[in-house]
Amino acid sequence: MNLKFNIDAAAIAEAFKDLAMEVEQDLEKGIANLAVMTDAAVKEMVQNELHSSRETYLENLSLLEVSPGIWVVSLDQPALWIEEGIPEQFDMKPGLLKDTQASPTTGRRHKVIPFEHSKAPSKLTPYAQNVVDRIKRNLKKDKINFKKLEVNDDGSPKRGLLHTKNYGGETPGKGNTPVMEGVSIYQSVTKTGNVRRDILTFRTVSDGPNQKNKWIHPGLDAKKFMDKAFEWAMKEWEDTILPEILAKYSDE
């Protein structure tokens, strides 16, 4: 998906005769500035409105001058579902269970799905952040720090599964497990030698008959950040940038 800025600067500049070259150069600078501002406008909307999908959108957003005076703000395929929305609810199980082998005993496929609660708040939906806040309060009551690494008597970091807590809470959607049941805290050493602390819950998805109405995505409203930014850009060009450039030469 592309927003293309291809304003015919040369045609506009022709009206200024001897000053045409200078006008055209200023127009091209104005177009470049507008493209940068539009890219920034999309990013601002993304920062303000997205949470868990923010990184996906930003990773697939780009600004490029494809040829002199022609700029494109582009959104690649992996993020189009955010921009255009998901109009209807759909069953997530086929995607989640893709490449999963069936059990030789039951003939059913199943997979354990981790839900991470130790992400940065900016990457969490408001509901997920609410769950994290409640987990933090419960851990505090149990005298367990949410972020601080736990160490052994010799000062070395502890590793593996350190805690599992059942804090209950509501049961989301068609599930049957409370949202804060099975809160597990792990510490592990990364490839770079750093120690990371993860707070997770795990839920199981399967293609069994009792899962028929579970793991159903409700759909997603289209964000239309690109459309909104383009409308803003055209107004900014017509009301501000172009008049300012033309006014510069109107008395010459």
C-alpha positions in Angstrom: 0.0 0.0 0.0 1.5 3.3 -1.1 0.9 7.0 -0.7 2.6 8.7 -3.7 3.6 12.3 -3.7 4.0 13.2 -7.4 3.0 16.8 -7.8 4.0 18.4 -11.1 6.3 21.1 -9.8 7.5 22.0 -13.3 4.0 22.7 -14.6 3.3 25.0 -11.6 6.6 26.8 -12.0 6.0 27.6 -15.7 3.8 30.4 -14.8 6.7 32.3 -13.2 8.7 32.4 -16.5 12.3 33.7 -15.7 11.9 32.4 -12.1 10.6 29.0 -13.1 13.8 27.1 -12.1 13.9 28.7 -8.6 10.2 28.1 -8.1 10.4 24.5 -9.2 13.3 23.8 -6.8 11.3 25.3 -3.9 8.3 23.2 -4.9 10.4 20.1 -4.9 11.8 20.9 -1.5 8.2 21.5 -0.3 7.1 18.1 -1.6 10.0 16.4 0.1 9.2 18.1 3.4 5.5 17.1 3.0 6.4 13.5 2.5 8.6 13.5 5.6 5.8 15.2 7.6 3.3 12.7 6.3 5.5 9.8 7.3 5.8 11.4 10.8 2.0 11.9 11.0 1.4 8.1 10.3 4.0 7.2 13.0 2.4 9.6 15.5 -1.0 7.9 15.0 0.5 4.5 15.3 2.3 5.5 18.5 -0.9 6.9 20.0 -3.4 4.2 18.9 -1.6 0.9 18.6 -0.1 -1.3 21.3 0.7 -5.0 20.7 0.7 -4.4 16.9 2.7 -1.2 17.0 6.0 -2.7 16.2 4.6 -4.8 13.3 3.2 -1.6 11.7 6.3 0.5 12.1 8.6 -2.3 10.9 6.7 -2.3 7.6 6.3 1.4 7.1 8.9 3.1 4.9 9.6 6.5 3.2 11.4 6.5 -0.1 12.3 8.9 -2.9 11.7 6.7 -5.9 13.0 9.3 -8.3 13.8 13.0 -8.1 10.7 14.8 -6.8 8.6 11.7 -6.4 8.2 10.3 -2.8 6.3 7.3 -1.6 5.2 6.4 1.9 4.8 2.6 1.8 3.2 0.0 4.0 4.2 -3.6 3.3 2.0 -6.6 3.3 2.6 -7.9 6.8 1.0 -4.8 8.3 -2.0 -4.4 5.9 -4.3 -6.3 8.2 -3.9 -3.5 10.8 -4.4 -0.7 8.2 -7.4 -2.4 6.4 -8.8 -4.3 9.4 -10.3 -7.8 9.7 -14.0 -7.4 8.8 -15.3 -10.6 10.3 -14.4 -12.9 13.2 -12.4 -16.0 12.2 -11.1 -19.2 13.7 -7.5 -18.8 14.9 -7.0 -22.5 15.4 -5.9 -23.5 11.9 -3.1 -20.9 11.9 -2.0 -21.6 15.5 -1.9 -25.4 14.8 -0.2 -25.1 11.4 2.8 -27.5 11.2 1.8 -29.2 14.4 1.8 -33.0 14.4 -1.2 -34.9 15.6 -0.8 -37.0 18.7 -0.4 -40.7 17.9 -2.7 -41.7 20.7 -5.6 -39.2 20.3 -5.2 -38.2 16.7 -5.6 -34.6 17.8 -3.3 -31.7 17.3 -2.5 -29.4 20.2 0.0 -26.6 21.0 0.9 -24.6 24.1 0.6 -20.8 23.5 2.7 -18.5 25.8 1.3 -15.2 26.9 4.1 -12.8 28.0 3.3 -10.3 30.7 6.7 -8.8 31.1 6.7 -6.8 27.8 7.1 -3.1 27.8 3.7 -1.3 28.6 3.8 0.3 25.1 3.6 -3.2 23.5 0.5 -4.2 25.5 -3.2 -3.6 24.9 -5.0 -1.7 27.6 -6.6 -4.9 28.8 -3.3 -6.8 28.8 -1.7 -3.9 30.8 -4.6 -4.1 33.3 -3.8 -7.8 33.7 -0.1 -7.0 34.3 -1.0 -4.4 36.9 -3.0 -7.0 38.8 -0.3 -9.6 38.5 2.2 -7.0 39.9 -0.1 -6.3 42.9 -0.4 -10.0 43.7 3.3 -10.7 43.3 4.0 -7.8 45.7 1.7 -9.4 48.3 3.8 -12.5 47.9 7.0 -10.5 48.2 8.1 -11.3 44.7 9.6 -8.4 42.6 8.2 -8.1 39.2 11.4 -7.0 37.4 14.3 -7.5 39.7 16.5 -10.5 39.0 16.6 -13.2 41.8 20.0 -14.4 42.8 21.5 -17.3 44.7 23.5 -16.9 48.0 26.7 -16.5 46.0 25.2 -13.7 44.0 24.8 -15.7 40.8 21.4 -15.3 39.0 18.9 -18.1 39.6 17.8 -20.0 36.4 14.8 -21.9 35.3 11.3 -21.8 36.7 11.3 -19.8 39.9 7.6 -19.4 40.7 4.2 -20.5 39.7 1.2 -18.6 41.1 -2.5 -19.0 40.7 -4.2 -15.6 41.1 -7.5 -16.3 39.5 -9.3 -13.5 37.8 -12.0 -13.5 35.1 -12.1 -16.1 32.3 -11.7 -14.3 28.9 -14.1 -15.1 26.0 -15.1 -18.8 25.7 -12.0 -20.0 27.6 -12.2 -22.1 30.8 -9.0 -20.8 32.6 -8.9 -17.6 34.7 -6.6 -15.0 33.2 -4.1 -15.0 36.1 -4.0 -18.7 36.6 -0.6 -20.3 36.3 1.5 -17.2 36.3 5.1 -18.5 35.9 8.3 -16.7 36.4 11.5 -17.8 34.6 15.0 -16.6 34.4 17.4 -17.6 31.7 20.7 -16.7 30.1 20.6 -15.3 26.6 23.1 -16.0 23.8 24.8 -12.7 24.7 25.3 -13.8 28.3 22.6 -11.5 29.7 20.0 -12.8 32.2 16.4 -12.2 31.3 13.3 -12.5 33.5 10.1 -13.6 31.9 6.6 -13.7 33.4 4.3 -15.9 31.4 1.0 -17.8 31.4 0.4 -20.7 29.1 -2.8 -21.8 27.4 -3.4 -24.8 25.2 -5.1 -24.8 21.8 -6.2 -28.0 20.1 -8.5 -29.2 17.3 -10.6 -31.3 19.7 -14.4 -31.0 19.6 -14.5 -29.0 22.9 -12.5 -26.2 21.2 -15.1 -25.5 18.6 -16.1 -22.1 19.9 -12.7 -21.2 21.4 -9.8 -19.2 19.9 -12.1 -17.2 17.7 -10.7 -13.8 16.7 -13.5 -11.1 17.0 -12.2 -9.2 14.0 -10.5 -5.8 13.9 -11.6 -2.3 12.9 -9.6 -0.8 10.1 -7.2 1.9 11.4 -6.8 3.7 8.0 -3.7 5.6 9.2 -2.5 6.0 5.6 -5.8 7.4 4.4 -6.0 9.8 7.2 -2.4 10.9 6.7 -3.0 11.4 2.9 -6.0 13.6 3.5 -4.0 15.7 6.0 -1.1 15.9 3.6 -3.2 17.2 0.7 -4.8 19.8 3.0 -1.4 20.9 4.3 -0.1 21.2 0.7 -3.1 23.2 -0.6 -3.6 25.4 2.5 0.0 26.0 3.7 3.0 24.7 1.8 2.0 25.7 -1.8 0.6 29.2 -0.9 3.8 30.0 1.1 6.0 29.0 -1.8 4.0 30.9 -4.4 3.7 34.0 -2.1 7.5 34.1 -2.0 7.6 34.9 -5.7 4.3 36.7 -6.2 5.9 40.2 -5.8 9.0 39.5 -7.8 
